[in-house]
Amino acid sequence: MMPDLTQFVWIAWLLVILVCVIIELLTLEFTFLMIAAGSLGGLATNLLGGPWWLQIIVAAALSVLLLLTIRPLLLRVMHRGADPTPSNLDALKDMSGRVVLAVGETGGQVRLANGETWTAGLGRAAVGPLAVGSTVAVERIEGATAYVYPTSVPAPPLEAQTPTEGRAES
């Protein structure tokens, strides 16, 4: 004769809670903590004699309620003293730079204001190729490519100026 396995559902609830807490310790985003707390509701329903389907409904409803109410508050408190300065790739967005290798359909290179040289591509706002010396700004970063757009018209090279340009009339 087989034992009634519904007597041991509380063990399954404890395992779900334990796994969620372990995952939460690795992620630190309060998502699995809320699911673990909802599972506590399922465990409580089990211990009060509720059927398995009611246990699942209580656990799911409590998890969703906690995810939508408590989690945002906890995240806001946790990030209250955080530095709002963008970092990593977010810091590169809209950073200025100069074209060091003409940027066209096949790519090019730009040196950004922070001193880094990036492979560059034309951003959505760019019209036509960008000549060496053009001032640009970063539109977005995709992989190792900075997509840039022009911010001003480059000055003509010194050799291209005629002898009368740049001299005061006497």
Secondary structure, DSSP 8 states (H G I E B T S, - for coil): ----GGGGHHHHHHHHHHHHHHHHHHH-SSHHHHHHHHHHHHHHHHHTT--HHHHHHHHHHHHHHHHHHHHHHHHHHHTTTS--S--THHHHTT-EEEEEEEEETTEEEEEETTS-EEEEEE-TT--S-B-TT-EEEEEEEETTEEEEEESS-----GGGS-TTTT----
